[in-house]
Amino acid sequence: MQFFKSILIIALLAVSTTVFAQQKYENEIRISRDSVPTKALEFIDTAPFDKKIRWYKEYFLDGTSIEAKTRYQGKRYSIEFDPSGKLEDVEIDHRWRHAPEQVRLLMENYLKERFGHYTLDKLQFQYSGPSEQVFEWLHERLSASELTLRYEVVIHTKDNGKYKRYEVLFDAEGAPLRSAEFIPKNLDNIEY
C-alpha cells in the first residue's frame, strides 16, 4: 500500500510540474459586429440572451479567438469562438461558494499547496461540448450534466516579492488540468 502511495505522490508531483510549466498572454480588444464570423453571429443571435452583446477579439501567444460577452439571468457570460466562428466554450462568472463543496475543498487544497498564500480574482464555470448541445443547454432543454464542466480559477500571489497572476483550470472533480502564469501586457522590456 505504501508503494502505491509513493507512486501516486510522484505522479502528482510530475503532473503539477507539467501543469505549471506554461505562460499565458492575453489581450482583448473590442470589435464591431461586422468583424464577427457569421457562424458565431448565428449562434448568439439565436441564443436566449436578452441583454446587449459586446464582441471582443482575444490575442494569445498561440493565436486568437472571438468572444461575446453579456449578462444573462444575473450572471456574466463569456461565449468563446475560434477565429472561424466555431463554438469553443461558455464561461459563467460565479462566486467561490457556488462551486460544489467537495470540489472547492480540493481546489483550495491544491492552490494552498502550490502557492501558499493567494487571493482569488475570479472563478468561472466553463461548459463545453458540441455546439448543438450547448445551444440546447442555454435554452434549458438539456441538462448541464450532458456537457463537459471545468472550473477556471484566476488568482494572484507574491513570489519573492513580485506580484504574479495565474490561471488554473480544474476538471469537474477538482483535479488540476493545466495552469499558466500571466505574462504582463507591457512587453516593452522583452529582449529579442
N, C-alpha and C positions, 0 to 999 in steps of 0.2 A: 504494500500500500504506500509506504514512504517513497519507493522508487517512482510510482506513478505521480505522486505529488511533486516530486523533484522535476520530473519530465514536464508536468503541467506548468510549473513556475518558469522553467527555462523557455518553454514555448510562449508563454505570456510576455516574458521579457523580450524575446525576439520579435514578437508582434508589436509590442509597444515601441521598440526601436524603429521598426519599419513604419508604423503608424505616424511617428513624429519626424520623419525624415523629409517632409515636404515643406515647400513655401507657397504662399498664396498672394498674388497681386490681384486686386480687384478695383476697377474704376468704372463708374457708370455715368452715362450722360443721357439727358432727356432727349427723346427723339419724337418726331411728329408721327401721327398715324399713317401718313403717306410712306414712311420709311419701314413700315412693319410688313413682313411677309404675309401674303394672302391667307395662307394656311393658319397662321396664328390669329389673324383678324377674325376669320370664320369661327374658330374655336371660341374666342372671347365674346364675339357678337351674339352667339347662341347660348352662352353660359348664363346662369341666373343672376349675374351681378347687376345691382341696381344703382351703384354709385359710379362716379367718374373714374375712368381708366386712365392711368398715366403710363406711358411707354418709355422704356429705357433700353439702351444698348450697353451691355456689360463687357468690359475688356478684361481678359485674364492673361496669365503668362502663356497659355497654350491655345488661345482662341477667343471667341466672342459668343455671346448669347443675347437673346431678346427677352425682355421681361415686362410683364404687365403687372402694375400694382394698383390695388383698390382696397376698399373696406367692404366687408360683407358680413352680415349678422354680427356686427360689433367687433370684428377682428380684422387685422391687417392680412391681406393675401398677396403673395407674390407668385405669379404663374410664369414659369420659365420655359422658353423655347430655344431650340438650336437655331443657327442662322437661316436655315431653310423654312423655319416655322413649325417644325415637329415638336410636340409637347415633350418636355423633359420631366418636370415635376411641379407640384403645387406646394408652396410653403405657407404655413399659417403661424403667425406670432402667437405665443402662449406664455402665460406666467409659469414659473418653475413648478408651482404646486399643482398645475394641471397635468403634469406627467404622472403616469401611474407610480404609486409609492415605491414599489419594488424596483422599478426601472430607475427612478430618480435616485434611490439609495446607491444602486450600482454605479450610476454616472457620477454621483458625488464622491464616492469612494475612489473611483478611478482618477478623477480630477484632483482630489486632495493628494493622492499618492504621487501623481505625476508632477503637479505644480506647487504643492504645499498650499500657500495662501493664494487665492484668486478671487476675482469678482466676476459674477455673471453679467454679461452685457445683453445677451439675447438667447432665447430658446424658440426654435421653430419646429413644428411638426411637419415633416416632409413626406408627402404622399406621391407615389409614382406607380405607373402601370401602363397598360395600353390606353391610348387616348380615349377610346370609346368607353372604357371602364371608368376612367377619371371623370369624364363628362357625365356619365350616369350617376356617379357618386355626388358630384356637385349639384345635380338635380334631385338628390336624395332618393334615387331609385335603386341605389346599390349601397351595400354596407361598406364602411371603410375597411373592414377586415378582408375584403377582396383585393385590396391594394397593398403595395409594399410601403410600410411605415418606417421612417427613420427619424432620428432626433438630431437636429443641427444646433450645436451649442457654440456661442461665441463668448470668450472670456478675456479678461486682461489680468496681467500679473507683472511682477517685477522680477527680473533675473539679473543678478549682480548690479542692482541699482538702475537697470534700464527697463523702461516700460515696454511690454510686449503684448500683442494680441494674438489669440489662437482661435481657430475654428476646429471643432472636433465633431465628427459625425459618428453617431451611435446607431446600432440596429434597434429593432423593436424591443429586444430583450435588455438593452442597455450595455451591450458589448461594443467597444470602440472599433470602428471600421477604418477610419483614416483621420488624420489631423494635419493641419498646416499652420505655420506661423505667417501672419500677415506681413508682407513687405510694405514699409511705409510708402505712401503715394509720392512723396518728394524723392525723386530718384536722381537729383542733381549730383549727388556725390558717388554715384556708381562709376567705377573705373572700367574702361574698355581695353 
